[in-house]
């Protein structure tokens, strides 16, 4: 473990630490946040108490956008002087206008420390050489995740995106044994290698560290990638730019995500009725986060829109005592088919459950504003699937999607490699407004 003194703490000791941290964070908010002074009113004068958090209103992403429109670029929810930020990031902007994210030196160190903890838990070690293939632009995937890889003790090669042939040459020339990228990126590399008659296994990578996209909870998807590349697949990088770039990852003992941020975040689960649930095995709902150690832009009861299910709270086989969870979807990606709420991740599980029929690449097509009477999907055929078997493959894939997503599907099968691959985030939904 990277931080065994914390990572093996029992729940009651973690809660004691969180109470102490929240007392300091609450004082910081009271002293510096005009945003929360207006939002909380007299409640801001109440004593610090994690038990009393449920009395406070939630913070929504749209409120942060409005705050930054009032006072650009940092918003009036900044709680430090404008001389404190040492780095400015931007959200990816996948849902609405991007946010400008300010980080002080203390914030930068905190994010790297917990991100390093996550990467180490996923198997990265000192002596490893990891090539980092996320975009080194304003979003956090480049620089911030680079520093997390370094915090785990590895030697990091800051490659970025694009120039695929140079990437493959670099892996060979430098004896690189790990790659950090989105889970859809290896499909682009595989396409290039197939065209050259090469096998991904020839590159000798032992570890794939992935994040930024859904799908890694899908065992069929992981097994297929491990079969092609021969490396261990880890969901090593779960987080959100406005909270922490990375605060959860998989270890070698579980397919679920360890929550690594207990000394930086207090978490709740919000059920469908808007009530807060405890972190207890089997509980499911929207993840809500409160910062415990943020200097520049701390958030209180921030609604992440990610829907999770708690899968474990006891000590894991790796020795860590952190609770574990799975992400089942996002409330803002969910769409309705004949009264059934469907998440893209459920559709993905259906497609990936039949690697004999499909390559794993697909797009959900949403025509008009909805609701819809079925799930329309474009799916790539498996590379070696004969065309005379496509009609049967369509029927089997429609059945698989229905079994996993709970709604009828209409599959259009496409030739292999016909859907675009990307070195950034892949969007699984195509929206066509009418």
SEMILO-533762 format. One line per 3 residues: number of its first residue (from 0); for each residue x, y, z of C-alpha. Coordinates in nm, 2 decimals. Layout:
# residues N
NUM	X,Y,Z  ...
This chain:
# residues 434
0	0.00,0.00,0.00  0.11,0.35,-0.06  -0.04,0.50,0.26
3	-0.09,0.19,0.49  -0.14,0.41,0.80  -0.46,0.55,0.65
6	-0.57,0.27,0.41  -0.60,0.02,0.69  -0.79,0.24,0.93
9	-1.12,0.10,1.07  -1.44,0.29,0.99  -1.47,0.45,1.33
12	-1.12,0.60,1.31  -1.19,0.73,0.95  -1.50,0.90,1.08
15	-1.31,1.05,1.37  -1.05,1.19,1.12  -1.33,1.32,0.89
18	-1.50,1.51,1.18  -1.17,1.68,1.26  -1.11,1.78,0.90
21	-1.46,1.90,0.86  -1.43,2.13,1.15  -1.14,2.31,0.98
24	-1.31,2.30,0.64  -1.63,2.45,0.78  -1.43,2.74,0.94
27	-1.26,2.80,0.60  -1.60,2.81,0.43  -1.75,3.05,0.69
30	-1.45,3.28,0.65  -1.42,3.29,0.27  -1.72,3.17,0.07
33	-1.96,3.44,-0.04  -2.15,3.17,-0.24  -2.22,2.95,0.06
36	-2.29,3.26,0.28  -2.58,3.34,0.05  -2.68,2.98,-0.01
39	-2.68,2.87,0.36  -2.77,3.20,0.53  -2.80,3.16,0.90
42	-2.70,2.79,0.87  -2.34,2.89,0.80  -2.32,3.01,1.17
45	-2.41,2.66,1.30  -2.13,2.45,1.46  -1.94,2.21,1.23
48	-2.10,1.87,1.23  -2.10,1.59,0.97  -2.42,1.46,1.13
51	-2.58,1.79,1.05  -2.49,1.79,0.68  -2.83,1.66,0.58
54	-2.98,1.99,0.71  -2.79,2.17,0.43  -2.91,2.20,0.07
57	-2.74,2.03,-0.22  -2.49,2.20,-0.45  -2.57,2.16,-0.82
60	-2.33,2.20,-1.12  -2.55,2.46,-1.28  -2.51,2.67,-0.96
63	-2.13,2.66,-1.01  -2.17,2.77,-1.38  -2.39,3.06,-1.27
66	-2.14,3.15,-1.00  -1.86,3.17,-1.26  -2.08,3.38,-1.49
69	-2.13,3.63,-1.20  -1.76,3.64,-1.13  -1.54,3.50,-1.40
72	-1.33,3.29,-1.41  -1.33,3.13,-1.06  -1.68,3.21,-0.94
75	-1.79,3.36,-0.61  -1.76,3.01,-0.45  -1.38,3.05,-0.44
78	-1.27,3.06,-0.08  -0.92,3.20,-0.11  -0.74,3.50,-0.26
81	-0.69,3.51,-0.64  -0.31,3.49,-0.57  -0.35,3.14,-0.43
84	-0.43,2.93,-0.74  -0.12,2.78,-0.90  -0.30,2.58,-1.17
87	-0.62,2.63,-1.37  -0.81,2.34,-1.52  -1.13,2.31,-1.72
90	-1.40,2.04,-1.71  -1.44,1.84,-2.02  -1.77,2.01,-2.09
93	-1.96,1.69,-2.18  -2.27,1.83,-2.01  -2.31,2.21,-2.04
96	-2.06,2.49,-2.03  -1.72,2.39,-1.89  -1.62,2.50,-1.54
99	-1.29,2.68,-1.46  -1.12,2.49,-1.18  -0.87,2.67,-0.95
102	-0.62,2.47,-0.75  -0.38,2.60,-0.49  -0.05,2.44,-0.42
105	-0.21,2.25,-0.13  -0.50,2.14,-0.35  -0.25,2.01,-0.62
108	-0.06,1.81,-0.36  -0.38,1.66,-0.22  -0.51,1.55,-0.56
111	-0.18,1.40,-0.65  -0.15,1.21,-0.32  -0.49,1.05,-0.34
114	-0.46,0.99,-0.71  -0.12,0.81,-0.65  -0.30,0.60,-0.38
117	-0.55,0.49,-0.65  -0.28,0.41,-0.91  -0.08,0.21,-0.66
120	-0.38,0.01,-0.55  -0.44,-0.08,-0.92  -0.09,-0.23,-0.95
123	0.14,0.05,-1.05  0.48,0.03,-0.87  0.82,0.21,-0.85
126	1.03,0.07,-1.14  0.73,0.06,-1.38  0.75,0.27,-1.69
129	0.40,0.39,-1.78  0.31,0.58,-2.10  0.04,0.84,-2.03
132	-0.19,0.88,-2.33  -0.45,1.14,-2.22  -0.47,1.49,-2.36
135	-0.23,1.74,-2.21  -0.46,2.04,-2.25  -0.68,2.22,-1.99
138	-0.87,1.92,-1.87  -0.73,1.73,-1.57  -0.67,1.40,-1.75
141	-0.32,1.51,-1.87  -0.12,1.70,-1.61  -0.31,1.60,-1.30
144	-0.33,1.23,-1.37  0.04,1.24,-1.48  0.13,1.37,-1.13
147	-0.08,1.09,-0.98  0.11,0.83,-1.17  0.44,0.99,-1.05
150	0.30,0.99,-0.69  0.27,0.61,-0.72  0.64,0.60,-0.78
153	0.64,0.51,-1.15  0.85,0.66,-1.43  0.60,0.84,-1.65
156	0.63,0.91,-2.02  0.41,1.21,-2.10  0.30,1.11,-2.45
159	-0.05,1.26,-2.48  -0.28,1.18,-2.78  -0.23,1.13,-3.15
162	0.07,1.00,-3.35  -0.02,0.63,-3.30  0.28,0.49,-3.48
165	0.52,0.70,-3.27  0.34,0.57,-2.96  0.39,0.21,-3.06
168	0.75,0.27,-3.14  0.81,0.44,-2.81  0.66,0.15,-2.61
171	0.91,-0.08,-2.78  1.21,0.15,-2.77  1.18,0.24,-2.40
174	1.07,-0.09,-2.26  0.74,0.05,-2.13  0.53,-0.20,-1.94
177	0.22,0.00,-1.85  -0.02,0.23,-2.03  -0.26,0.49,-1.90
180	-0.55,0.60,-2.13  -0.92,0.58,-2.19  -1.06,0.22,-2.22
183	-1.16,0.29,-2.58  -0.81,0.39,-2.69  -0.67,0.03,-2.72
186	-0.93,-0.03,-2.99  -0.76,0.24,-3.20  -0.42,0.08,-3.14
189	-0.56,-0.27,-3.23  -0.69,-0.14,-3.56  -0.35,0.00,-3.66
192	-0.17,-0.32,-3.55  -0.41,-0.54,-3.74  -0.34,-0.34,-4.06
195	0.03,-0.40,-4.00  -0.01,-0.77,-3.92  0.11,-0.73,-3.56
198	-0.02,-0.86,-3.23  -0.08,-0.64,-2.93  0.07,-0.91,-2.71
201	0.40,-0.86,-2.88  0.44,-0.53,-2.69  0.48,-0.69,-2.35
204	0.26,-0.45,-2.15  0.17,-0.60,-1.81  -0.08,-0.33,-1.69
207	-0.35,-0.11,-1.85  -0.47,0.18,-1.63  -0.80,0.32,-1.75
210	-1.04,0.59,-1.67  -1.26,0.86,-1.82  -1.52,0.64,-1.97
213	-1.78,0.39,-1.86  -1.77,0.02,-1.92  -1.49,-0.12,-1.70
216	-1.73,-0.28,-1.46  -1.83,-0.51,-1.75  -1.64,-0.83,-1.71
219	-1.68,-0.93,-2.07  -1.52,-0.61,-2.19  -1.23,-0.65,-1.95
222	-1.18,-1.01,-2.04  -1.18,-0.93,-2.41  -0.92,-0.66,-2.37
225	-0.70,-0.88,-2.15  -0.73,-1.16,-2.40  -0.61,-0.93,-2.69
228	-0.33,-0.75,-2.50  -0.22,-0.99,-2.23  -0.21,-0.72,-1.97
231	-0.41,-0.67,-1.64  -0.70,-0.43,-1.69  -0.77,-0.19,-1.41
234	-1.03,0.08,-1.37  -0.76,0.29,-1.21  -0.90,0.64,-1.25
237	-1.25,0.72,-1.12  -1.31,1.08,-1.03  -1.45,1.42,-1.13
240	-1.25,1.73,-1.21  -1.45,1.96,-0.98  -1.41,1.72,-0.69
243	-1.09,1.52,-0.72  -0.94,1.40,-1.05  -0.91,1.05,-0.91
246	-1.05,0.91,-0.58  -1.14,0.55,-0.66  -0.98,0.25,-0.84
249	-0.98,-0.13,-0.86  -0.73,-0.35,-0.69  -0.63,-0.70,-0.81
252	-0.88,-0.86,-0.57  -1.20,-0.71,-0.69  -1.38,-0.58,-0.99
255	-1.53,-0.31,-0.78  -1.39,0.04,-0.71  -1.22,0.12,-0.38
258	-1.31,0.46,-0.24  -0.96,0.61,-0.17  -1.06,0.96,-0.07
261	-1.19,0.92,0.29  -0.94,1.18,0.42  -1.05,1.43,0.15
264	-1.42,1.37,0.09  -1.73,1.29,0.29  -1.97,1.09,0.08
267	-2.35,1.02,0.09  -2.58,0.83,-0.13  -2.90,1.00,-0.25
270	-3.20,0.77,-0.31  -3.48,0.83,-0.57  -3.68,1.02,-0.31
273	-3.40,1.26,-0.23  -3.31,1.11,0.11  -2.95,1.04,0.22
276	-2.86,0.68,0.27  -2.56,0.55,0.47  -2.26,0.39,0.30
279	-2.39,0.04,0.35  -2.36,-0.27,0.13  -2.65,-0.29,-0.11
282	-2.74,0.07,-0.09  -2.78,0.24,-0.43  -2.83,0.59,-0.55
285	-2.66,0.91,-0.66  -2.31,0.99,-0.52  -2.30,1.31,-0.32
288	-1.96,1.45,-0.21  -1.84,1.71,0.04  -1.48,1.84,0.04
291	-1.29,1.80,0.37  -0.96,1.96,0.26  -1.02,2.19,-0.04
294	-0.86,2.53,-0.03  -0.97,2.71,-0.35  -1.32,2.59,-0.45
297	-1.46,2.36,-0.18  -1.80,2.21,-0.24  -2.07,2.10,0.01
300	-2.31,1.82,-0.07  -2.23,1.83,-0.44  -2.45,1.61,-0.66
303	-2.22,1.42,-0.89  -2.51,1.27,-1.11  -2.32,0.93,-1.09
306	-2.54,0.64,-0.98  -2.35,0.39,-0.77  -2.42,0.07,-0.57
309	-2.21,-0.01,-0.26  -2.08,-0.36,-0.29  -1.86,-0.40,0.01
312	-1.76,-0.24,0.34  -1.54,-0.50,0.51  -1.17,-0.55,0.47
315	-1.08,-0.64,0.11  -0.84,-0.92,0.02  -0.58,-0.65,-0.05
318	-0.60,-0.54,0.32  -0.76,-0.21,0.25  -1.06,-0.11,0.47
321	-1.21,0.14,0.22  -1.57,0.07,0.10  -1.62,-0.06,-0.25
324	-1.88,0.03,-0.51  -1.98,0.00,-0.88  -2.10,0.28,-1.11
327	-2.43,0.19,-1.28  -2.48,0.50,-1.48  -2.54,0.88,-1.48
330	-2.87,1.05,-1.42  -2.80,1.29,-1.70  -2.72,1.01,-1.95
333	-3.02,0.81,-1.86  -3.30,0.79,-2.13  -3.65,0.64,-2.11
336	-3.78,0.36,-2.33  -4.15,0.27,-2.28  -4.14,0.38,-1.91
339	-3.81,0.20,-1.84  -3.50,0.41,-1.74  -3.20,0.29,-1.95
342	-2.83,0.36,-1.88  -2.57,0.34,-2.16  -2.36,0.12,-1.94
345	-2.64,-0.14,-1.93  -2.66,-0.14,-2.31  -2.28,-0.18,-2.32
348	-2.30,-0.49,-2.10  -2.54,-0.64,-2.34  -2.32,-0.58,-2.65
351	-2.00,-0.68,-2.47  -2.16,-1.01,-2.35  -2.14,-1.14,-2.70
354	-1.78,-1.10,-2.82  -1.84,-1.38,-3.07  -2.09,-1.15,-3.25
357	-1.97,-0.79,-3.19  -1.64,-0.61,-3.17  -1.76,-0.41,-2.87
360	-1.79,-0.08,-3.05  -2.14,0.06,-3.07  -2.34,0.38,-3.06
363	-2.69,0.44,-2.92  -2.90,0.65,-3.16  -3.16,0.88,-3.00
366	-3.38,1.05,-3.26  -3.59,1.34,-3.13  -3.66,1.44,-2.77
369	-3.80,1.10,-2.66  -3.93,0.91,-2.48  -3.85,0.62,-2.72
372	-4.02,0.29,-2.80  -3.70,0.09,-2.83  -3.32,0.13,-2.80
375	-3.18,0.19,-3.15  -2.81,0.08,-3.16  -2.54,0.07,-3.43
378	-2.31,-0.22,-3.35  -1.99,-0.33,-3.52  -1.97,-0.70,-3.61
381	-1.69,-0.91,-3.47  -1.39,-0.92,-3.71  -1.43,-1.28,-3.80
384	-1.81,-1.30,-3.82  -1.92,-1.42,-4.17  -2.18,-1.19,-4.33
387	-2.42,-1.48,-4.38  -2.45,-1.50,-4.00  -2.53,-1.13,-3.95
390	-2.90,-1.17,-3.94  -2.89,-1.42,-3.66  -2.63,-1.20,-3.48
393	-2.87,-0.91,-3.49  -3.14,-1.12,-3.32  -2.90,-1.25,-3.06
396	-2.76,-0.90,-2.98  -3.11,-0.76,-2.95  -3.19,-1.03,-2.70
399	-2.87,-0.97,-2.50  -2.94,-0.59,-2.48  -3.29,-0.66,-2.36
402	-3.17,-0.89,-2.09  -2.92,-0.64,-1.96  -3.11,-0.31,-2.02
405	-3.46,-0.43,-1.97  -3.60,-0.27,-2.29  -3.65,-0.38,-2.65
408	-3.36,-0.31,-2.89  -3.33,-0.25,-3.26  -2.97,-0.34,-3.37
411	-2.81,-0.23,-3.70  -2.50,-0.44,-3.76  -2.20,-0.26,-3.92
414	-1.88,-0.39,-4.07  -1.57,-0.42,-3.84  -1.38,-0.09,-3.79
417	-1.66,0.12,-3.94  -1.73,0.32,-3.62  -1.47,0.59,-3.54
420	-1.20,0.52,-3.28  -1.08,0.81,-3.07  -0.78,0.89,-2.85
423	-1.00,1.09,-2.62  -1.34,1.02,-2.46  -1.58,0.82,-2.67
426	-1.94,0.93,-2.66  -2.17,0.63,-2.67  -2.49,0.83,-2.76
429	-2.57,1.00,-3.09  -2.85,1.25,-3.04  -3.04,1.37,-3.35
432	-3.28,1.64,-3.26  -3.59,1.68,-3.48
